[in-house]
Amino acid sequence: MNYDEKISDIHSDLLEKMPDTYSKVKGIWLWEMMKCFAIKIHELLRLLTDTADKLSIENLQGDELDAYVRQWTDIKRKKAQRAEGYIEVTGNGILYSGTLVSSGGMQYETVKDAIVNGTVSVPVIAVETGTAGNTAANTVTSLVTSNSNIKSINNPSPIDGGADEETDAALRERYHIRLSMPATSGNKAHYILWATECIGVGGAKAARDTKIKNKVNVYICGDNGETANSDTVDLVQKHIDPNINGDGSGAAPVGAICEVFCAGIKNIDISGKIELDNTVSEETVIENIKKALLSYIRTINFRKTEVSYAKLLNIALGSDGVSDITDFKINDGYINIVCGETEIFTLSQFDMEAE
């Protein structure tokens, strides 16, 4: 909605409404007075436009979006989470709670005192929230807080569970899903709602189990449309039906058994020859194409069950540094790829190179 008019147009309208018995020549008192009114009316119209725009959720951001969604539903924005895990500490002495360790750019702190006599496991949590705190095994090896009693540290398993705050786009999408699929009395939409309100879940599908009559199977993917990890699956399971027996101790109603699974995987292998336009390096071009394709694939997961050959080719051709692409193949062919209702697409192999 747009109430914006040019100051000159408002000024002309005001002068036109005045009787012709008054002089309207530029510079006289009436002309100047109407110009002042026109400026203030223009400011008010701009405020009116801004206010009218806020009637649409698509124009809202941040706190205003949160307030709008809460006004009409019980949906809340998912908060950022800190990654957690364990490190193995070798030495002889005391490692105090709050000791800082790092994997390079990211720091973690121990969450309890530990008496070290040989090698012990110590829980740690990322100092900062977000996915940046997630790190692979054997990467946390530096002791930031000096302690002469400690000889070495290492994380034998990944540190994960870190999640970024839910984006405005993701929150809007959950809001639209709620409106388009009313969740009532444990229907299919209700299971999807329960799953997607959990931290780390980007999408969900619910399906009746083919063997057990009163059982619902829920399939989830991660925040960015990627494969969900086991911790996220466990989190959703505890939220909906912790004991997987329909005892009603979770969100699901009594008598309804629910089991949560990671979505099935439909692998996509992409290959092709790239003709460079020589504006950026070959490595950058290949990385640009890979990122663009990954982003699209993750966007359509649980929304589409078919990935278009033409769409992927157009995305690759539109990437920075690409002049042309030949012999572009998906799974060694030139056809669309289809997945099951409870599967997501995953880019398993990417073998594109410059000619």
KAJOPE-V646867 format. One record per residue. N is the residue number from 1. RES is the residue in three letters. D_LAST is the distance of its C-alpha to the last C-alpha in Angstrom with 1 decimal. Layout:
n,res,d_last
N,RES,D_LAST
N,RES,D_LAST
This chain:
n,res,d_last
1,MET,50.3
2,ASN,50.9
3,TYR,54.3
4,ASP,53.0
5,GLU,54.7
6,LYS,54.7
7,ILE,57.7
8,SER,58.7
9,ASP,58.9
10,ILE,61.0
11,HIS,63.2
12,SER,63.7
13,ASP,64.7
14,LEU,67.2
15,LEU,68.8
16,GLU,69.0
17,LYS,71.0
18,MET,73.6
19,PRO,76.6
20,ASP,76.6
21,THR,79.9
22,TYR,77.8
23,SER,76.0
24,LYS,72.2
25,VAL,71.4
26,LYS,68.6
27,GLY,70.0
28,ILE,73.3
29,TRP,74.1
30,LEU,73.1
31,TRP,69.7
32,GLU,69.0
33,MET,70.3
34,MET,68.2
35,LYS,65.1
36,CYS,65.8
37,PHE,66.1
38,ALA,62.9
39,ILE,61.0
40,LYS,62.4
41,ILE,61.8
42,HIS,58.2
43,GLU,57.8
44,LEU,59.5
45,LEU,57.2
46,ARG,54.2
47,LEU,55.7
48,LEU,56.4
49,THR,52.8
50,ASP,51.6
51,THR,54.2
52,ALA,53.4
53,ASP,49.7
54,LYS,50.7
55,LEU,52.1
56,SER,48.6
57,ILE,46.9
58,GLU,43.5
59,ASN,44.7
60,LEU,46.0
61,GLN,44.6
62,GLY,45.8
63,ASP,49.5
64,GLU,50.2
65,LEU,47.9
66,ASP,49.5
67,ALA,52.9
68,TYR,52.0
69,VAL,50.6
70,ARG,53.7
71,GLN,56.0
72,TRP,55.0
73,THR,53.8
74,ASP,54.2
75,ILE,50.5
76,LYS,49.7
77,ARG,46.6
78,LYS,45.2
79,LYS,45.7
80,ALA,43.3
81,GLN,44.0
82,ARG,43.8
83,ALA,42.0
84,GLU,44.5
85,GLY,44.5
86,TYR,46.2
87,ILE,45.9
88,GLU,47.5
89,VAL,49.7
90,THR,51.1
91,GLY,54.2
92,ASN,57.9
93,GLY,59.2
94,ILE,58.8
95,LEU,55.6
96,TYR,56.8
97,SER,55.5
98,GLY,53.2
99,THR,51.6
100,LEU,48.1
101,VAL,45.1
102,SER,41.4
103,SER,37.9
104,GLY,36.7
105,GLY,36.5
106,MET,38.6
107,GLN,42.3
108,TYR,44.5
109,GLU,48.3
110,THR,50.6
111,VAL,52.9
112,LYS,55.9
113,ASP,57.8
114,ALA,57.1
115,ILE,59.2
116,VAL,56.9
117,ASN,58.4
118,GLY,55.5
119,THR,52.6
120,VAL,52.9
121,SER,50.8
122,VAL,51.0
123,PRO,49.7
124,VAL,47.5
125,ILE,46.3
126,ALA,43.7
127,VAL,45.3
128,GLU,43.1
129,THR,42.5
130,GLY,39.1
131,THR,36.1
132,ALA,35.3
133,GLY,38.2
134,ASN,36.5
135,THR,35.3
136,ALA,34.3
137,ALA,36.8
138,ASN,37.5
139,THR,36.4
140,VAL,39.9
141,THR,41.2
142,SER,42.7
143,LEU,46.3
144,VAL,46.7
145,THR,50.5
146,SER,52.1
147,ASN,54.0
148,SER,55.1
149,ASN,56.2
150,ILE,52.6
151,LYS,50.6
152,SER,47.3
153,ILE,45.8
154,ASN,42.9
155,ASN,41.9
156,PRO,41.5
157,SER,40.2
158,PRO,38.2
159,ILE,40.0
160,ASP,39.3
161,GLY,41.0
162,GLY,40.0
163,ALA,39.4
164,ASP,38.8
165,GLU,41.4
166,GLU,40.8
167,THR,39.0
168,ASP,40.8
169,ALA,38.4
170,ALA,39.0
171,LEU,42.7
172,ARG,42.8
173,GLU,41.0
174,ARG,43.6
175,TYR,46.3
176,HIS,45.0
177,ILE,44.8
178,ARG,48.4
179,LEU,49.6
180,SER,47.7
181,MET,48.7
182,PRO,52.3
183,ALA,52.8
184,THR,56.3
185,SER,58.2
186,GLY,55.3
187,ASN,53.4
188,LYS,49.6
189,ALA,48.8
190,HIS,51.0
191,TYR,49.1
192,ILE,45.8
193,LEU,47.6
194,TRP,49.0
195,ALA,45.6
196,THR,43.7
197,GLU,46.4
198,CYS,45.6
199,ILE,43.6
200,GLY,40.0
201,VAL,39.9
202,GLY,37.4
203,GLY,38.3
204,ALA,40.6
205,LYS,41.7
206,ALA,45.2
207,ALA,46.1
208,ARG,49.4
209,ASP,49.5
210,THR,50.0
211,LYS,52.5
212,ILE,54.6
213,LYS,56.3
214,ASN,56.7
215,LYS,53.3
216,VAL,50.4
217,ASN,46.9
218,VAL,44.8
219,TYR,41.1
220,ILE,39.4
221,CYS,36.0
222,GLY,35.5
223,ASP,35.8
224,ASN,32.1
225,GLY,31.8
226,GLU,30.7
227,THR,32.7
228,ALA,36.2
229,ASN,37.6
230,SER,40.9
231,ASP,42.9
232,THR,42.0
233,VAL,43.0
234,ASP,46.3
235,LEU,47.0
236,VAL,46.7
237,GLN,48.8
238,LYS,51.5
239,HIS,51.6
240,ILE,52.0
241,ASP,53.8
242,PRO,54.1
243,ASN,56.0
244,ILE,54.2
245,ASN,57.6
246,GLY,58.4
247,ASP,61.2
248,GLY,60.3
249,SER,59.7
250,GLY,56.4
251,ALA,55.5
252,ALA,55.6
253,PRO,59.1
254,VAL,61.5
255,GLY,60.8
256,ALA,57.1
257,ILE,55.0
258,CYS,51.5
259,GLU,48.8
260,VAL,45.5
261,PHE,42.2
262,CYS,38.6
263,ALA,36.6
264,GLY,35.0
265,ILE,31.3
266,LYS,28.8
267,ASN,25.5
268,ILE,22.3
269,ASP,19.1
270,ILE,15.8
271,SER,12.4
272,GLY,9.3
273,LYS,5.7
274,ILE,5.7
275,GLU,5.9
276,LEU,8.1
277,ASP,11.6
278,ASN,12.2
279,THR,15.4
280,VAL,14.9
281,SER,13.2
282,GLU,10.1
283,GLU,12.9
284,THR,14.9
285,VAL,12.5
286,ILE,12.0
287,GLU,15.8
288,ASN,16.6
289,ILE,15.1
290,LYS,16.9
291,LYS,20.1
292,ALA,20.2
293,LEU,19.8
294,LEU,22.3
295,SER,24.7
296,TYR,24.8
297,ILE,25.3
298,ARG,28.1
299,THR,29.7
300,ILE,30.2
301,ASN,31.6
302,PHE,35.2
303,ARG,34.9
304,LYS,32.8
305,THR,32.5
306,GLU,29.5
307,VAL,26.0
308,SER,24.4
309,TYR,21.1
310,ALA,21.0
311,LYS,22.1
312,LEU,19.4
313,LEU,16.7
314,ASN,18.5
315,ILE,18.8
316,ALA,15.1
317,LEU,14.5
318,GLY,17.5
319,SER,16.3
320,ASP,16.4
321,GLY,13.3
322,VAL,11.5
323,SER,11.2
324,ASP,10.1
325,ILE,9.2
326,THR,9.1
327,ASP,10.8
328,PHE,12.4
329,LYS,15.2
330,ILE,18.4
331,ASN,20.2
332,ASP,18.3
333,GLY,19.5
334,TYR,19.6
335,ILE,23.0
336,ASN,24.8
337,ILE,26.0
338,VAL,29.7
339,CYS,31.6
340,GLY,35.3
341,GLU,37.6
342,THR,37.9
343,GLU,34.3
344,ILE,31.5
345,PHE,27.7
346,THR,25.9
347,LEU,22.2
348,SER,22.4
349,GLN,18.8
350,PHE,15.6
351,ASP,12.5
352,MET,9.5
353,GLU,6.5
354,ALA,3.8
355,GLU,0.0
